[in-house]
């Protein structure tokens, strides 16, 4: 009999969604044939509220990122919002019950804390024993995840896990499998063919520049800095995500003489191919992007990390030798040049990335369903 597995995330254009997709592929590899239902938990339970929250979040991180950092895992904020969160979860119980009655999941994976809290409340209210797995997609644990009804927590590192154990989570509930990334990233791609399609040379350094799914951060400033460097003659792969205005401006540059070695992409599904032919990635510190880069053993240069979860991701990666943080965007080319001029440092960063990488994360996470379903 096929297993029914529910995967809950928040927002399609997010690391939470990509982690959900990765888990789905991991389940297919583990079971061969499985019924998977993926839902945007906010859109399913409160579509209007979901749009308001997503819009508010983007506005805050664009205009007042420091405010987000102050709110992130803030005990005072948690206390003040506790009753509102409890009321919201109670109001959602009917819809969650309908979902469970219709789909009857054997297991539920949540890649964001909000749906995890809803499913935990449902299990408590109705006495359900359905396997519930909380999957962290950053190196930034916070208390919004903590519920007795969660059977397992999938975590990216021992440091992250330590925070949860100190907050009372039993050690047997913690699985250090890493941030779930597409299992296909383990497969080495045909580099020559990818370069040929892009009209890129294997003899020139290739730099991948990304600003997350939303195309945020200082992508344009970074590109401007790199294009100043005519000596190294870098080949640039620039991903603008869903940011249409950024994509338009970058495309204009790519069509000019100065941008002849630059290729611009909007939202992409083949980031693993772009990483395959890259020597370095310059990016924000999103959990999924950095986890994929680690799996490809790419040295990471981090720009514009969002205070809160991305700040914590940055600190973790820099501390463990896999990343360098750039604080002055116009100096990006100088820092990059120093890295390429030091073969020893480049090797060390690749080695550190390999130590931190967990390319089997999605499959390992999916295997949890074999234990309790």
Secondary structure, 3 states (H helix, E strand, C coil): CCEEEEEEECCCCCHHHHHHHHHHHHHHHHHCCEEEEEEEHHHHHCHHHHHHHHHHHHHHHHHCHHHHHHHCCCHHHHHHHHHHHHHHHHHHHHHHHHHHHHHCCCEEEECCHHHHHHHHHHHHHHCCCCEEEEECCCCCCCHHHCCCCCCEEECCCHHHHHHHHHCCCCHHHEECCCCCCCHHHHCCCCHHHHHHHHCCCCCCCEEEEECCCCCCCCHHHHHHHHHCCCCCCCEEEEECCCCHHHHHHHHHHHCCHHHCCEEEECCCCCHHHHHHCCCEEEECCCHHHHHHHHHCCCEEEECCCCCCHHHHHHHHHHHCCCEEECCCHHHHHHHHHHHHHCHHHHHHHHHHHHHHCCCCHHHHHHCHHHHHC
